[in-house]
Amino acid sequence: MGINLGRYRIEGSLFLAPMAGVTDAPFRRLCREFGADYAVGEMVASAAQLRKSRKTLARVKFFDDEAPRAVQLLGADPAALKDAFYWACEAGAQVVDFNMGCPAKKVCNVACGSALMKEEPLALEILSVLGEVSKECGVPVTLKCRTGWDEAHKNALTFAQTAQKAGFAMVTIHGRTRTGGFDSSVEYDTIAQVARTVAIPVVANGDITDANRARAVLQYTGAAAVMIGRAALGHPWLFKEIKEALENGCVRATTQEEKVQAILRHWRWHFECYEEPVAVMTFRKHLLWYLTGWSGFETVRAQICQAGDARTQGKLLQDYFAVQGWL
Ligand SMILES: Cc1cc2nc3c(=O)[nH]c(=O)nc-3n(C[C@H](O)[C@H](O)[C@H](O)COP(=O)(O)O)c2cc1C
């Protein structure tokens, strides 16, 4: 089918979801290597005073081979968002995504993220401002939202229609309301309704964990693509497995050796991206996602997770893989 985002064309229908603290440049590169067709970076606050922070700067880092480079903005002030759009473009953004789905309290308390879904007039003003600045900069803008604020207020369709009118190139819908958090059951009917109604591509998100679910959601919603979040944590090879199943009907299981090589690549790229103390610390969560449940991991877990420098962490990891016969 294919999705056009400005001059970029996304051919496939398997997207990696933006996840703050996770989907940085190294993890996006790994998921794309395994077949993710598109990946948006972690959300970046639009407030100008935060732009120079190390955290924000890391969130607009890209490897040279990433295209298109998609930066996600979060905010509730139309002027600040406009300004942040220019800044994101200067930082290399080739697509700008607007976050209207984040349910975090510290985000919602300042009316950002999914809180905007119950502030319709302000949200609609923001969409219109972002549509204009997108045209001015020649950089496509996309929207990510939820189905609504709560069960009684499902207004994703209104936002999708307004976004389309404002010139947005795509809308992603997480099939939960804000009050549904991350654990309520996902509802794909609203996504299907939006996909039937608007002409811009709609991406379905929420609880897509395997090929059967991906296929079923694509068929049921008529969405142009599905977006996978938590199921990819510690399983970047999921994209390869789902893709093979969708394309060929059968999957060649990823071998332990392939997984180990992927983890080591991820580790190297992670250290290319961050200063050593930050890299050592932030890679621990990936290690726990990757290795929990793997044979022999419990006996070395504490040691690996307490390693305080790159050499020690890397060596312990290699030793563990070698002892298990995977390296
Ligand atoms: C750790 C974590 C961080 C997230 N950060 C973001 C973010 O920065 N921007 C965003 O739009 N959504 C964010 N999300 C939401 C996901 O993109 C996605 O919509 C949600 O997890 C549902 O998809 P899933 O069921 O496949 O995980 C985050 C989710 C998680 C679990």
PDBQT file of the ligand as one rigid body, heavy atoms in Angstrom, charges set to zero:
ROOT
HETATM    1  C1  LIG A 401       7.826   3.269  28.329  1.00  0.00    +0.000 C 
HETATM    2  C2  LIG A 401       6.861   3.931  27.396  1.00  0.00    +0.000 A 
HETATM    3  C3  LIG A 401       7.132   5.196  26.908  1.00  0.00    +0.000 A 
HETATM    4  C4  LIG A 401       6.251   5.822  26.023  1.00  0.00    +0.000 A 
HETATM    5  N1  LIG A 401       6.580   7.035  25.504  1.00  0.00    +0.000 NA
HETATM    6  C5  LIG A 401       5.810   7.586  24.533  1.00  0.00    +0.000 A 
HETATM    7  C6  LIG A 401       6.221   8.767  23.855  1.00  0.00    +0.000 A 
HETATM    8  O1  LIG A 401       7.297   9.328  24.103  1.00  0.00    +0.000 OA
HETATM    9  N2  LIG A 401       5.384   9.266  22.898  1.00  0.00    +0.000 N 
HETATM   10  C7  LIG A 401       4.191   8.654  22.584  1.00  0.00    +0.000 A 
HETATM   11  O2  LIG A 401       3.474   9.141  21.712  1.00  0.00    +0.000 OA
HETATM   12  N3  LIG A 401       3.790   7.533  23.198  1.00  0.00    +0.000 NA
HETATM   13  C8  LIG A 401       4.587   6.972  24.144  1.00  0.00    +0.000 A 
HETATM   14  N4  LIG A 401       4.214   5.789  24.702  1.00  0.00    +0.000 N 
HETATM   15  C9  LIG A 401       2.994   5.102  24.231  1.00  0.00    +0.000 C 
HETATM   16  C10 LIG A 401       3.322   4.139  23.086  1.00  0.00    +0.000 C 
HETATM   17  O3  LIG A 401       3.805   4.825  21.956  1.00  0.00    +0.000 OA
HETATM   18  C11 LIG A 401       2.088   3.314  22.673  1.00  0.00    +0.000 C 
HETATM   19  O4  LIG A 401       1.102   4.194  22.229  1.00  0.00    +0.000 OA
HETATM   20  C12 LIG A 401       1.524   2.479  23.818  1.00  0.00    +0.000 C 
HETATM   21  O5  LIG A 401       2.542   1.807  24.528  1.00  0.00    +0.000 OA
HETATM   22  C13 LIG A 401       0.510   1.453  23.288  1.00  0.00    +0.000 C 
HETATM   23  O6  LIG A 401       1.131   0.568  22.373  1.00  0.00    +0.000 OA
HETATM   24  P1  LIG A 401       1.564  -0.932  22.826  1.00  0.00    +0.000 P 
HETATM   25  O7  LIG A 401       0.341  -1.597  23.422  1.00  0.00    +0.000 OA
HETATM   26  O8  LIG A 401       2.025  -1.592  21.559  1.00  0.00    +0.000 OA
HETATM   27  O9  LIG A 401       2.633  -0.789  23.852  1.00  0.00    +0.000 OA
HETATM   28  C14 LIG A 401       5.052   5.163  25.629  1.00  0.00    +0.000 A 
HETATM   29  C15 LIG A 401       4.775   3.893  26.137  1.00  0.00    +0.000 A 
HETATM   30  C16 LIG A 401       5.656   3.270  26.999  1.00  0.00    +0.000 A 
HETATM   31  C17 LIG A 401       5.331   1.874  27.505  1.00  0.00    +0.000 C 
ENDROOT
TORSDOF 0
